[in-house]
Amino acid sequence: QVQLVESGGGLVQVGGSLKLSCAASGSISRFNAIGWYRQAPGKQRELVASITSIAGAQYAKSVKGRATIASDNAKNTVYLQMNSLKSEDTAVYYCAAGVGSDMRYWGQGTQVTVSS
């Protein structure tokens, strides 16, 4: 069983930046898909960014150019750097890992609130 723990969320002003971290209890190299998702109040969960062995790093249109996903296998940690934050980025952010489309492992989430 792998545990994923997110951190780095908080309150930030519009235009600010935030770096989220997702620490895994075991090796992340076993996964060929790792992603960051978010869910805003009253909305469905959506994929923000992912790294897969096939496609590399991919981003949702809403964050492309403002987000960077990166993994550090030595630290078993995945990061999401978000810049030029907008109020619509407010959500609970989750990291997930798995094989292919089976994102089997999920973290508990970290709240990101962007205020004006």
Summary of the structure (lengths in Angstrom):
residues: 116
radius of gyration: 13.2
end to end distance: 40.2
largest distance: 40.4
contacts: 351
relative contact order: 0.32
helix: 3%
strand: 56%
